[in-house]
Amino acid sequence: MTDTAAKASTRKLTVRVNEQDLDVSGVAGHTTTLNFLRDSGLTGVKEGCAEGECGACAVLVSRPDGNGGTQWTSVNSCLIPVAALSDQEVYTSEGLADGDKLHPVQHEMAMRGGSQCGYCTPGFVASMAAEYYRPQRRSCADICGSQSCGSPENLENSPAQCATDHELGANGFDLHALSGNLCRCTGYRPIRDAAYALGEVPTDDRMAKRRGQPAPTAAPFQLQHAEGDFVRPASLSDALDHLAGEPEAVLLAGGTDWGVELAIKHSTAPLTIALDQLDELRTLTQADDYLEIGASLTLSEIEHRLEGDIPLLAELFPQFASRLIRNGATFGGNIATGSPIGDGAPVLLALDASLVLASQGGERVVPLSEYFTGYRASVREADELIRAIRIPTPVAPHARFYKIAKRRFDDISSVAVAISMQVSDGQIRDVRIGVGGVAATPIRATDAESALEGKEWSHETFAAAAQVMSEVGTPLDDHRASAAYRSATAAQSILRFFAEVTP
Amino acid sequence: MNYYSKRPLADIPQSAAVGSRVPHESAVQHVTGTARFTDDLHSRHTDVLHAWPIQVFVVHAKVDAIDTTAALEVPGVVRVLTAADVPGVNDAGTKGDEPLFNDHVRYYGHSVAWVLGDSVEAARRGAEAVKVDYTELPAILNAKQAIAAQSFQGFQPVMARGDLSDGFDQADHVFSGEFEFGEQEHFYLETHAALAMVDESGQLFIQSSTQHPSETQEIVAHVLELSSSQVTVQCLRMGGGFGGKEWQPHGLAAVAALGATLTGRPVRVRLNRTQDMTMTGKRHGFHSTWKVGFSNDGRITALDTTLTADGGFCLDLSEPVLSRALCHVDNAYWVPNIRVAGRIAKTNKTSQTAFRGFGGPQGMIVLEDILGRVAPQLGLTPEELRQRNFYVPGQRTPYGQVVEQSERMPQIWDQLMTSSEFGARRAEIDAFNQGSEHVKRGLAITPVKFGISFNLTAFNQGGALVLIYKDGSVLINHGGTEMGQGLHTKMLQVAATALGLPYDRVRLAPTRTDKVPNTSATAASTGSDLNGAAVKNACEILLARIAPVAAGLLGVAADDIRFADGKVSGLGSDKSVSWEEVIKAAYFQRISLSSTGFYRADGLHWDLAKFEGSPFKYFVYSAAVSEVEVSGFTGAYTTRRVDILHDAGNSMSPLIDIGQIEGGFVQGAGWLTLEEIVWDSSDKESKGRLATQGASTYKLPSFSEMPADFRVKLFEHATEPGVVYGSKAVGEPPLMLAFSVREALRDAAGAFGDLAKSVILKSPATPEAVFWAIERARTNTPAEIG
């Protein structure tokens, strides 16, 4: 144990929930925030699925907004060990009302028929409140001066320049904010109407005011518990020391994968090392010929900070799980868990990304295409962690990400295909195709790449490459899709690229 | 007889609370997280024990021994409940085929015993430590295997009319085929939960998330060898039911009750999502074979079909589900010569059970699928083919009931064709499809006719208890349960209307078996019809007692007393007194201020043996138009627009009724286009395992499946005589409006090829299923149809 951690371990740990401090000094490393809150009497937070799919457990957490202030961020409380929220501020649906006065989100949900059985409602309220407070939310009136289209009833008459559609309200409400919340009763329309009826945030709103202050700092600590310790290291080197000392340690970023292990498989770990707030893993820097993304930046943070700079990533983010998940999930975690059906890897493969692996011995850079060695296995040593992802820049001008899944929001891919290439003088160059869902690891479709590389941009070229692509990997029949469908849609992705891209 | 009991059931007084757009009565508690559900209650008690099932992960086996020694050594484990602990009948149901504690494993993950622990963790670890020895037995994994092995359970009804061979002789076109589809998971957001305790008076009190408290009570009583009077069941509210909590909660409540009785401590049972999905029943999957005849002008001349419901390991509600399936094969169509045979496969799966529509959708889909498939071969548009076969007034269903109000179907259809601009959009879509190689749109309209009442006549009764306190406040109880459908809201509206009080002056108490006994399940869409009439009856009994008191105060005849807006007045008199004054006066005159209310739906009869009668009080009529857009690259689709015109009678509560219609529609769209239950059909040890056992693998509709443009209207001037305040049931029928989405997908898939060809579409029409339909259309693969 390092000196810092030893000192930190003696202090009392609390989470501030609905403006009251709750003691978490005695919790186990695997106690989820959901279970902790419910055991603390906050039964408005519900368990619907315990795997981050339904959002009934959603709460608001104070997170840095990247500009020195705080952003109210919605997360699935079923996935986050409560120890990881030490020193943080949390609101549940119970804490949003101002005495007897409902919060605007609660008022709209209640009056417009947004709840039927009411079980998913507290989670919807949390997700909706996060979007209500999102600093970038701009109403139609803000953008174009029109006052005529601020109501859901008038949606179809909104002026085109407001860019409203059924997934973006005239009040700037992005419906994707609710993509991780499931309702089995309403069919969603009244929830959408409630969301689109929300007005501006009053300046004297207490949670709005809180946004102007810095997010709580995450001071290092160590919790000891018979069923597993939990440490928030002071630095990267402190984290690496802990990791070297406990090869069975679990590295925690957003918890969107480990949380499922905790809740569904009842896993425990002797030590959990929280990487989510480590400054060294939260950088986003542009070097001469690559962009470096810190492994612990959440996908939402990356999406916000890149502002579409890497188009393939911009295509990925809205299709990657749900907002609730993206508010926790990181590229570091997505790659480290090594799922063959994760959506991050195919895109990063197509971007020719490399990983920066750090250990006590120093750092090394490994191309992602050489990282995976088998089903959930990689070249990463037990004492190494992923510090950052590097994407060579400038990126190829033509790129697309195709996710084949049952459901458009919040689903796991049957097949995911990311395609990137240059086209100069009608010739295809630098083709990279990343594919998930067709093998034990995410792979590059090298045969299909060869079928395109150096060839002429033409239907014949792509039809031939699609034929090759239909043989990619060794897809399986399972509950998500048949092997035949996986092969067919992998091939179709090549044809689709040709149909959609104009070189 | 007095004035208050003479008013027709459907009459609505002035300034009535029914018909107004009130939000759900618990909406404020919902949004503030303060609405309590069953599993939110245990933290209010001390010393609670937590239960965990011992599931055996093999598909079919005889249990040789259960060794609990190691479990009892796990810290925190208090007791293991086994069959030996049951003092009464070891049956979680009423049919003797569903042991609460099993000596046979009849499906993968069947529980054989339960561990009680001081914490959930302790109970879980205890369950992991229990050793179960078993001998594997041969298994039947699905309906097809059951048919081959002739493995059936329960009755095998046949519904017939006319002469099939005549019908087929008259036919110019005869088609035949086979159709099957799997189960649908309820996925109520709140999983099953119960909390049992022995109360201060020594009686058993059980909080249960149940749609049928009286049956939960009955099962607990027989398991514990108690009388029903010794057991009280309360259901505060459910976080969704959809039929999944009509039958399935009983055994779980019984486990909690048995544990509480044996240990003296409160016992909590809550299934986590994995347990809920692997242990409890789902909507029945069905297999059907069919042969149908059509005349040249597209009229159905004959239908011969055999429906096999996959019941799972025991009967549960499979028989009534099958009955309703048979009774809804016709949907809105006249089939002169018909024979529908039904049977229930016995398979090694969870016990499939009630689910919104209760077999109706599974019956209807057979004929709707046929119509969608064969329309091109008959040279008709699907909408024309459907319309030509609608019932006309005077015709009877195959089971002999006159199809009352059948004129509403073409009225709704025509209005909806117009309001949805069907013709213009058809042309637009055709033009769009002409110009779009990889993305096609589809449009379809489908009808629903759905019978309201429990098929079994006896269940069509409702009860209520209305209490007026001497301060004038009113507390109502009724036999129905709240699962999000807004029943309690409607009952408050009914009571306020009947008593002439403002809506917010009436309170409602949670559903309990010691308030209203012998209730029917809140099911079959009948909740507000049955309980509403009972609440109204109780209120009217009270008014009849109170009116003479008011008459004395106002100096008018009792029959001339009117109650409205919290005031009591006399006809032709401008004097009035407040409700409170009258109640106070009634108390001092020693007038009873509480009353039960009761209702029996009359005019119903059903002969199960002949499969004949008039089981339904009335039919609900409705239609929907759906427009979809499909990608030829993946088969993925979006629902662009949906228009619905629905007959809710005089809507008792429009905000709630629209919510039921929209929610039912999307749930139906989930069943038909997305939700896919997959069982392991391999020969491996995992055979029979539910492969889709969580939200990550079983996808129900999310925001992305919501129709982008959703227009729901209620059919006007639709007063339903003989039903409380002229309303109609609304819970189930909208689910079947989602056939329009499936048919629109078929239309879009066909647009990738030659539209004159039949398009075969699997159910559910997942993106993969749609993709294969597109591929068949693109490659002109002949339709497998006779």
Chai-1 contact restraints between the chains, C-beta under 6 A:
chainA,res_idxA,chainB,res_idxB,connection_type,confidence,min_distance_angstrom,max_distance_angstrom,comment,restraint_id
A,T43,B,D40,contact,1.0,0.0,6.0,A-B,restraint_1
A,G44,B,G33,contact,1.0,0.0,6.0,A-B,restraint_2
A,G48,B,L189,contact,1.0,0.0,6.0,A-B,restraint_3
A,C49,B,R273,contact,1.0,0.0,6.0,A-B,restraint_4
A,C49,B,A695,contact,1.0,0.0,6.0,A-B,restraint_5
A,E51,B,G694,contact,1.0,0.0,6.0,A-B,restraint_6
A,E51,B,S696,contact,1.0,0.0,6.0,A-B,restraint_7
A,E53,B,A695,contact,1.0,0.0,6.0,A-B,restraint_8
A,E53,B,S696,contact,1.0,0.0,6.0,A-B,restraint_9
A,C54,B,A695,contact,1.0,0.0,6.0,A-B,restraint_10
A,A56,B,L189,contact,1.0,0.0,6.0,A-B,restraint_11
A,S93,B,G33,contact,1.0,0.0,6.0,A-B,restraint_12
A,E94,B,G33,contact,1.0,0.0,6.0,A-B,restraint_13
A,A97,B,T32,contact,1.0,0.0,6.0,A-B,restraint_14
A,Q106,B,V31,contact,1.0,0.0,6.0,A-B,restraint_15
A,M109,B,V31,contact,1.0,0.0,6.0,A-B,restraint_16
A,A110,B,P23,contact,1.0,0.0,6.0,A-B,restraint_17
A,A110,B,A27,contact,1.0,0.0,6.0,A-B,restraint_18
A,A110,B,V28,contact,1.0,0.0,6.0,A-B,restraint_19
A,A110,B,V31,contact,1.0,0.0,6.0,A-B,restraint_20
A,M111,B,P23,contact,1.0,0.0,6.0,A-B,restraint_21
A,G113,B,L655,contact,1.0,0.0,6.0,A-B,restraint_22
A,G113,B,G659,contact,1.0,0.0,6.0,A-B,restraint_23
A,S115,B,A27,contact,1.0,0.0,6.0,A-B,restraint_24
A,S115,B,H30,contact,1.0,0.0,6.0,A-B,restraint_25
A,Q116,B,G484,contact,1.0,0.0,6.0,A-B,restraint_26
A,Q116,B,G659,contact,1.0,0.0,6.0,A-B,restraint_27
A,C117,B,G239,contact,1.0,0.0,6.0,A-B,restraint_28
A,C117,B,G240,contact,1.0,0.0,6.0,A-B,restraint_29
A,C117,B,M483,contact,1.0,0.0,6.0,A-B,restraint_30
A,C117,B,G484,contact,1.0,0.0,6.0,A-B,restraint_31
A,G118,B,S26,contact,1.0,0.0,6.0,A-B,restraint_32
A,G118,B,H30,contact,1.0,0.0,6.0,A-B,restraint_33
A,G118,B,A35,contact,1.0,0.0,6.0,A-B,restraint_34
A,Y119,B,L189,contact,1.0,0.0,6.0,A-B,restraint_35
A,Y119,B,E190,contact,1.0,0.0,6.0,A-B,restraint_36
A,Y119,B,G239,contact,1.0,0.0,6.0,A-B,restraint_37
A,C120,B,L189,contact,1.0,0.0,6.0,A-B,restraint_38
A,T121,B,H30,contact,1.0,0.0,6.0,A-B,restraint_39
A,T121,B,V31,contact,1.0,0.0,6.0,A-B,restraint_40
A,P122,B,G33,contact,1.0,0.0,6.0,A-B,restraint_41
A,V125,B,V31,contact,1.0,0.0,6.0,A-B,restraint_42
A,H166,B,A708,contact,1.0,0.0,6.0,A-B,restraint_43
A,L175,B,F703,contact,1.0,0.0,6.0,A-B,restraint_44
A,L178,B,F703,contact,1.0,0.0,6.0,A-B,restraint_45
A,S179,B,F703,contact,1.0,0.0,6.0,A-B,restraint_46
A,L182,B,S702,contact,1.0,0.0,6.0,A-B,restraint_47
A,R184,B,F187,contact,1.0,0.0,6.0,A-B,restraint_48
A,R184,B,L189,contact,1.0,0.0,6.0,A-B,restraint_49
A,R184,B,G240,contact,1.0,0.0,6.0,A-B,restraint_50
A,C185,B,G484,contact,1.0,0.0,6.0,A-B,restraint_51
A,C185,B,G663,contact,1.0,0.0,6.0,A-B,restraint_52
A,T186,B,G659,contact,1.0,0.0,6.0,A-B,restraint_53
A,T186,B,G663,contact,1.0,0.0,6.0,A-B,restraint_54
A,G187,B,E662,contact,1.0,0.0,6.0,A-B,restraint_55
A,G187,B,G663,contact,1.0,0.0,6.0,A-B,restraint_56
A,G187,B,V666,contact,1.0,0.0,6.0,A-B,restraint_57
A,Y188,B,F703,contact,1.0,0.0,6.0,A-B,restraint_58
A,Y188,B,M706,contact,1.0,0.0,6.0,A-B,restraint_59
A,R189,B,E662,contact,1.0,0.0,6.0,A-B,restraint_60
A,R189,B,F710,contact,1.0,0.0,6.0,A-B,restraint_61
A,I404,B,T634,contact,1.0,0.0,6.0,A-B,restraint_62
A,K406,B,K699,contact,1.0,0.0,6.0,A-B,restraint_63
A,K406,B,T766,contact,1.0,0.0,6.0,A-B,restraint_64
A,R407,B,K699,contact,1.0,0.0,6.0,A-B,restraint_65
A,R407,B,S702,contact,1.0,0.0,6.0,A-B,restraint_66
A,R408,B,S704,contact,1.0,0.0,6.0,A-B,restraint_67
A,F409,B,S702,contact,1.0,0.0,6.0,A-B,restraint_68
A,F409,B,F703,contact,1.0,0.0,6.0,A-B,restraint_69
A,F409,B,S704,contact,1.0,0.0,6.0,A-B,restraint_70
A,D410,B,S702,contact,1.0,0.0,6.0,A-B,restraint_71
A,D411,B,K699,contact,1.0,0.0,6.0,A-B,restraint_72
A,H479,B,V678,contact,1.0,0.0,6.0,A-B,restraint_73
A,H479,B,A691,contact,1.0,0.0,6.0,A-B,restraint_74
A,H479,B,T692,contact,1.0,0.0,6.0,A-B,restraint_75
A,H479,B,T697,contact,1.0,0.0,6.0,A-B,restraint_76
A,A481,B,E768,contact,1.0,0.0,6.0,A-B,restraint_77
A,Y485,B,E768,contact,1.0,0.0,6.0,A-B,restraint_78
A,T489,B,T634,contact,1.0,0.0,6.0,A-B,restraint_79
A,Q492,B,F633,contact,1.0,0.0,6.0,A-B,restraint_80
A,R496,B,F633,contact,1.0,0.0,6.0,A-B,restraint_81
A,A499,B,H438,contact,1.0,0.0,6.0,A-B,restraint_82
